[in-house]
Each structure stands twice: as C-alpha cells, then as structure tokens.
Amino acid sequence: MLNNLHYLLHKMPRAILVLIACALVAIIGIVDYSTSFDISISFFYLALIIFATWYIDLTAGITLSIISTIIWLVTRVLALPSEGISTWVLVLATAIRLGLFLASAILIAHLQRALNRERWLARTDYLTGILNSRAFREQANIELARAKRSQRPFTLIYFELDNFKEINERFGHVQGDKVLQFIGRELSRFLRVTDIIGRMGGEEFVVLFSETDQQNAYSVVARLYGFLTAEIRKKQWPITISMGVLTCMQTTIELDKVLHEVDKMMFESKKSEKNRITYRVMVQDN
C-alpha cells in the first residue's frame, strides 16, 4: 500500500502537489493557532516541508519553510498578549524554526539526489550511458507485459560489432571504449525515446521496439543499420555489424526465450559472412 502511495505521489502533477501542500500548511496553521505556545506542532510543519521537498523539489521545500515560519510567527503574535511571551524569545524561536526547516529541506534534497544517482548508476552501463543488462531486462519485461495486454507485436534486435578486437589490438582499449560510447550515443540519438536500448556486455547491444510489426521492423532496422555502418565507414574503423531481428506476434512469450532466439540469429549472421542482418518472425511458441 505504501509503495502504491509513493508511486501515485511521484506520478501526480506538480500543480496538484503544490495545492495539497498549501492546503495542509493552512490547516496546520489553524490548528497551531488554536493551541497554546507550550503545545507546539512544529513537527507537522517539518513533515510537510519534507514531503514538499521530496515529491516536488527543493524550491518548494524552501518556499514552504518560509511560509510555515511566517504562519507560525503570526499565530504566536496573535497569541502574544494572552501568553505573555517575550519579544526576544519569540524572535529567537522564529529564527531557530526557520533554520531547522531550511536545513531539513536542503538535507532531504541532497539525500534524494544521492539516492537517485545511486539508482541511476545501478541501472546504467558505465561506459555508454545506456541501460545495462539487468536494467534492460527489467524494462523489457514491463514492455512485454504491456504487449500481452494490448495484443500488439514487438520487435527485438540484437547486434554485435564484428572484428572489435582488432580495434583494441591496433588502436588500444581507449579507442575501443570510444567506439562503444559512440554506438551507445548514436543509438540513443537515432531511436525513439520509447525504444528500450541496452548493452548486454562487451560489444553486444540490444534494442526492443514496442508495437512494431514485421513491415515496420524492416523499415526501421534498415535505416538504423545503414546509418551505423555509414558512420563506421566515415571513421574508417575496421568493424562491421552482425544483427539478428526477431518480430514477435506471439505476445505471451517469455523474455528469456526471445533473447535466446535473437541471440542465435545474430550468431547466424556472424557465422555466415558477417556484416549482415538475419530476420525472423515468431508467430507461436515452439
């Protein structure tokens, strides 16, 4: 249940979250005014500031810190004659609360950035910046589940850079890394944001095209293959591309089986004459 709430809050439009935060701080202010000075509910202000910082951004957290401090101060000033509070005590208490609220917002923002970076590093191939094998599988399984619900075909391509070892042997591993980075960068630039791109290890890459049938797969793969090979020739790299392309009309198939089949197709391309594409359509489970 908590995971569902967390997901819902992250997907909720920013404007709605801002309205919720403003409404809650107003409610807290009213409750705060109805209590005595000794019964502080600053914790609730703080909880709301943490919420705004985490689910909106640091600016929202800082803004809410200032608003919360002002509301708290106004409620204390209105209660000042009956409470008999010293002005200096009130000023000091206000400064302390503002400092606490701001420090909490900044700390939460830094914590969130650190967690997001760790999450990104765990899912990203360190060299190319695209998905690593594990993250690709996670995203691909989500897409396969969607394809199963919608009964729409999808296409998977798996390719390897032929003779890649020659790059490392002739020019060194630094140049080899630059080649892999180039491929990852050009894949991200050429393909749609909805396409799932991953590096499976070494010089092997994989792409999943959602809602792509055989005819569309021929078109997009031909353009991608032509684009990459043209760029490789321009740079005069002694490598080519062997590719397997599998279109799945049977959407109940498991990801491991699809990857196994398209991997075999890629090796068929390599064993025959390299620098070619092997196409296949999977209509039903064998």
Contacts in CASP RR format, 6 or more apart in sequence:
PFRMAT RR
TARGET T0000
AUTHOR 0000-0000-0000
METHOD contacts of the structure
MODEL  1
MLNNLHYLLHKMPRAILVLIACALVAIIGIVDYSTSFDISISFFYLALII
FATWYIDLTAGITLSIISTIIWLVTRVLALPSEGISTWVLVLATAIRLGL
FLASAILIAHLQRALNRERWLARTDYLTGILNSRAFREQANIELARAKRS
QRPFTLIYFELDNFKEINERFGHVQGDKVLQFIGRELSRFLRVTDIIGRM
GGEEFVVLFSETDQQNAYSVVARLYGFLTAEIRKKQWPITISMGVLTCMQ
TTIELDKVLHEVDKMMFESKKSEKNRITYRVMVQDN
9 17 0 8 1.000
9 55 0 8 1.000
10 55 0 8 1.000
12 55 0 8 1.000
14 56 0 8 1.000
17 52 0 8 1.000
17 55 0 8 1.000
17 56 0 8 1.000
17 60 0 8 1.000
18 56 0 8 1.000
18 60 0 8 1.000
21 48 0 8 1.000
21 51 0 8 1.000
21 52 0 8 1.000
21 56 0 8 1.000
21 60 0 8 1.000
21 64 0 8 1.000
24 48 0 8 1.000
25 45 0 8 1.000
25 48 0 8 1.000
25 64 0 8 1.000
25 67 0 8 1.000
25 68 0 8 1.000
25 71 0 8 1.000
26 71 0 8 1.000
28 41 0 8 1.000
28 44 0 8 1.000
28 45 0 8 1.000
28 48 0 8 1.000
28 68 0 8 1.000
28 71 0 8 1.000
29 71 0 8 1.000
29 72 0 8 1.000
29 75 0 8 1.000
31 41 0 8 1.000
31 44 0 8 1.000
32 40 0 8 1.000
32 41 0 8 1.000
32 71 0 8 1.000
32 72 0 8 1.000
32 75 0 8 1.000
33 75 0 8 1.000
33 78 0 8 1.000
33 79 0 8 1.000
35 41 0 8 1.000
36 79 0 8 1.000
36 83 0 8 1.000
37 76 0 8 1.000
37 79 0 8 1.000
37 83 0 8 1.000
37 85 0 8 1.000
42 72 0 8 1.000
42 97 0 8 1.000
42 100 0 8 1.000
45 68 0 8 1.000
45 71 0 8 1.000
45 72 0 8 1.000
45 97 0 8 1.000
45 101 0 8 1.000
46 100 0 8 1.000
46 101 0 8 1.000
46 104 0 8 1.000
48 64 0 8 1.000
48 68 0 8 1.000
49 61 0 8 1.000
49 64 0 8 1.000
49 65 0 8 1.000
49 68 0 8 1.000
49 101 0 8 1.000
49 104 0 8 1.000
49 105 0 8 1.000
50 104 0 8 1.000
50 105 0 8 1.000
50 108 0 8 1.000
52 60 0 8 1.000
52 61 0 8 1.000
52 63 0 8 1.000
52 64 0 8 1.000
52 105 0 8 1.000
53 60 0 8 1.000
53 61 0 8 1.000
53 104 0 8 1.000
53 105 0 8 1.000
53 108 0 8 1.000
53 109 0 8 1.000
53 112 0 8 1.000
54 108 0 8 1.000
54 112 0 8 1.000
57 109 0 8 1.000
58 105 0 8 1.000
58 106 0 8 1.000
58 109 0 8 1.000
61 105 0 8 1.000
61 109 0 8 1.000
62 102 0 8 1.000
62 105 0 8 1.000
62 106 0 8 1.000
64 101 0 8 1.000
64 105 0 8 1.000
65 98 0 8 1.000
65 99 0 8 1.000
65 101 0 8 1.000
65 102 0 8 1.000
65 104 0 8 1.000
65 105 0 8 1.000
66 98 0 8 1.000
68 97 0 8 1.000
68 101 0 8 1.000
69 94 0 8 1.000
69 97 0 8 1.000
69 98 0 8 1.000
69 101 0 8 1.000
72 94 0 8 1.000
72 97 0 8 1.000
73 90 0 8 1.000
73 94 0 8 1.000
76 83 0 8 1.000
76 85 0 8 1.000
76 90 0 8 1.000
76 93 0 8 1.000
76 94 0 8 1.000
77 90 0 8 1.000
79 85 0 8 1.000
80 90 0 8 1.000
122 135 0 8 1.000
123 131 0 8 1.000
123 132 0 8 1.000
123 134 0 8 1.000
123 135 0 8 1.000
123 138 0 8 1.000
124 130 0 8 1.000
124 131 0 8 1.000
124 132 0 8 1.000
124 135 0 8 1.000
125 131 0 8 1.000
125 132 0 8 1.000
125 198 0 8 1.000
125 199 0 8 1.000
125 201 0 8 1.000
127 177 0 8 1.000
127 180 0 8 1.000
127 181 0 8 1.000
127 199 0 8 1.000
128 180 0 8 1.000
128 181 0 8 1.000
128 183 0 8 1.000
128 184 0 8 1.000
128 185 0 8 1.000
128 199 0 8 1.000
129 184 0 8 1.000
129 188 0 8 1.000
130 184 0 8 1.000
130 187 0 8 1.000
130 188 0 8 1.000
130 197 0 8 1.000
130 198 0 8 1.000
130 199 0 8 1.000
130 205 0 8 1.000
131 139 0 8 1.000
131 196 0 8 1.000
131 197 0 8 1.000
131 198 0 8 1.000
131 199 0 8 1.000
132 198 0 8 1.000
132 199 0 8 1.000
133 198 0 8 1.000
133 199 0 8 1.000
133 200 0 8 1.000
133 201 0 8 1.000
135 198 0 8 1.000
136 196 0 8 1.000
136 197 0 8 1.000
136 198 0 8 1.000
136 199 0 8 1.000
136 200 0 8 1.000
136 206 0 8 1.000
136 208 0 8 1.000
137 255 0 8 1.000
139 196 0 8 1.000
139 208 0 8 1.000
140 156 0 8 1.000
140 196 0 8 1.000
140 208 0 8 1.000
140 255 0 8 1.000
141 255 0 8 1.000
143 154 0 8 1.000
143 196 0 8 1.000
143 208 0 8 1.000
143 210 0 8 1.000
144 154 0 8 1.000
144 251 0 8 1.000
144 253 0 8 1.000
144 254 0 8 1.000
144 255 0 8 1.000
144 258 0 8 1.000
146 210 0 8 1.000
147 153 0 8 1.000
147 154 0 8 1.000
147 210 0 8 1.000
147 211 0 8 1.000
147 248 0 8 1.000
147 251 0 8 1.000
148 251 0 8 1.000
148 252 0 8 1.000
150 211 0 8 1.000
151 251 0 8 1.000
152 210 0 8 1.000
152 211 0 8 1.000
152 251 0 8 1.000
153 211 0 8 1.000
153 212 0 8 1.000
153 213 0 8 1.000
153 214 0 8 1.000
153 247 0 8 1.000
153 248 0 8 1.000
153 249 0 8 1.000
153 251 0 8 1.000
154 208 0 8 1.000
154 209 0 8 1.000
154 210 0 8 1.000
154 211 0 8 1.000
154 212 0 8 1.000
154 247 0 8 1.000
154 248 0 8 1.000
154 251 0 8 1.000
155 208 0 8 1.000
155 209 0 8 1.000
155 212 0 8 1.000
155 213 0 8 1.000
155 214 0 8 1.000
155 216 0 8 1.000
155 217 0 8 1.000
155 221 0 8 1.000
155 245 0 8 1.000
155 246 0 8 1.000
155 247 0 8 1.000
155 248 0 8 1.000
156 206 0 8 1.000
156 207 0 8 1.000
156 208 0 8 1.000
156 209 0 8 1.000
156 245 0 8 1.000
156 246 0 8 1.000
156 248 0 8 1.000
156 258 0 8 1.000
156 259 0 8 1.000
156 262 0 8 1.000
157 206 0 8 1.000
157 207 0 8 1.000
157 209 0 8 1.000
157 221 0 8 1.000
157 224 0 8 1.000
157 243 0 8 1.000
157 244 0 8 1.000
157 245 0 8 1.000
157 246 0 8 1.000
157 262 0 8 1.000
158 200 0 8 1.000
158 204 0 8 1.000
158 205 0 8 1.000
158 206 0 8 1.000
158 243 0 8 1.000
158 244 0 8 1.000
158 246 0 8 1.000
158 259 0 8 1.000
158 262 0 8 1.000
158 263 0 8 1.000
158 265 0 8 1.000
158 266 0 8 1.000
159 204 0 8 1.000
159 205 0 8 1.000
159 206 0 8 1.000
159 241 0 8 1.000
159 242 0 8 1.000
159 243 0 8 1.000
159 244 0 8 1.000
159 266 0 8 1.000
160 203 0 8 1.000
160 204 0 8 1.000
160 205 0 8 1.000
160 241 0 8 1.000
160 242 0 8 1.000
160 266 0 8 1.000
160 270 0 8 1.000
161 179 0 8 1.000
161 183 0 8 1.000
161 203 0 8 1.000
161 239 0 8 1.000
161 240 0 8 1.000
161 241 0 8 1.000
162 239 0 8 1.000
162 240 0 8 1.000
162 241 0 8 1.000
162 242 0 8 1.000
162 270 0 8 1.000
162 274 0 8 1.000
162 275 0 8 1.000
163 238 0 8 1.000
163 239 0 8 1.000
163 240 0 8 1.000
163 274 0 8 1.000
164 176 0 8 1.000
164 179 0 8 1.000
164 202 0 8 1.000
164 203 0 8 1.000
164 239 0 8 1.000
166 238 0 8 1.000
166 239 0 8 1.000
167 175 0 8 1.000
167 176 0 8 1.000
167 179 0 8 1.000
167 237 0 8 1.000
167 238 0 8 1.000
167 239 0 8 1.000
168 175 0 8 1.000
168 176 0 8 1.000
170 238 0 8 1.000
179 237 0 8 1.000
179 239 0 8 1.000
180 199 0 8 1.000
180 202 0 8 1.000
180 203 0 8 1.000
182 231 0 8 1.000
182 235 0 8 1.000
183 205 0 8 1.000
183 228 0 8 1.000
184 197 0 8 1.000
184 199 0 8 1.000
184 205 0 8 1.000
186 227 0 8 1.000
186 228 0 8 1.000
186 231 0 8 1.000
187 197 0 8 1.000
187 205 0 8 1.000
187 207 0 8 1.000
187 224 0 8 1.000
188 197 0 8 1.000
190 224 0 8 1.000
190 227 0 8 1.000
191 197 0 8 1.000
191 207 0 8 1.000
191 224 0 8 1.000
194 210 0 8 1.000
195 207 0 8 1.000
195 208 0 8 1.000
195 209 0 8 1.000
195 210 0 8 1.000
196 207 0 8 1.000
196 208 0 8 1.000
196 210 0 8 1.000
197 205 0 8 1.000
197 206 0 8 1.000
197 207 0 8 1.000
198 205 0 8 1.000
198 206 0 8 1.000
198 207 0 8 1.000
199 205 0 8 1.000
199 206 0 8 1.000
200 206 0 8 1.000
204 266 0 8 1.000
206 259 0 8 1.000
206 262 0 8 1.000
207 224 0 8 1.000
209 216 0 8 1.000
209 217 0 8 1.000
209 220 0 8 1.000
212 220 0 8 1.000
212 247 0 8 1.000
213 247 0 8 1.000
213 249 0 8 1.000
214 247 0 8 1.000
214 279 0 8 1.000
214 281 0 8 1.000
217 245 0 8 1.000
217 247 0 8 1.000
217 279 0 8 1.000
218 279 0 8 1.000
221 243 0 8 1.000
221 245 0 8 1.000
221 277 0 8 1.000
221 279 0 8 1.000
225 241 0 8 1.000
225 243 0 8 1.000
225 277 0 8 1.000
228 241 0 8 1.000
229 240 0 8 1.000
229 241 0 8 1.000
229 275 0 8 1.000
232 239 0 8 1.000
232 240 0 8 1.000
232 241 0 8 1.000
240 274 0 8 1.000
240 275 0 8 1.000
241 275 0 8 1.000
242 266 0 8 1.000
242 267 0 8 1.000
242 269 0 8 1.000
242 270 0 8 1.000
242 274 0 8 1.000
242 275 0 8 1.000
242 276 0 8 1.000
243 266 0 8 1.000
243 269 0 8 1.000
243 276 0 8 1.000
243 277 0 8 1.000
243 278 0 8 1.000
244 262 0 8 1.000
244 265 0 8 1.000
244 266 0 8 1.000
244 268 0 8 1.000
244 269 0 8 1.000
244 277 0 8 1.000
244 278 0 8 1.000
244 279 0 8 1.000
244 280 0 8 1.000
245 262 0 8 1.000
245 265 0 8 1.000
245 277 0 8 1.000
245 278 0 8 1.000
245 279 0 8 1.000
245 280 0 8 1.000
246 258 0 8 1.000
246 261 0 8 1.000
246 262 0 8 1.000
246 265 0 8 1.000
246 280 0 8 1.000
246 281 0 8 1.000
246 282 0 8 1.000
247 279 0 8 1.000
247 280 0 8 1.000
247 281 0 8 1.000
247 282 0 8 1.000
248 258 0 8 1.000
248 281 0 8 1.000
248 282 0 8 1.000
249 281 0 8 1.000
249 282 0 8 1.000
249 283 0 8 1.000
249 284 0 8 1.000
250 282 0 8 1.000
250 283 0 8 1.000
250 284 0 8 1.000
250 285 0 8 1.000
252 285 0 8 1.000
253 282 0 8 1.000
253 285 0 8 1.000
257 285 0 8 1.000
258 282 0 8 1.000
261 280 0 8 1.000
261 282 0 8 1.000
265 278 0 8 1.000
265 280 0 8 1.000
266 278 0 8 1.000
268 278 0 8 1.000
269 276 0 8 1.000
269 277 0 8 1.000
269 278 0 8 1.000
END
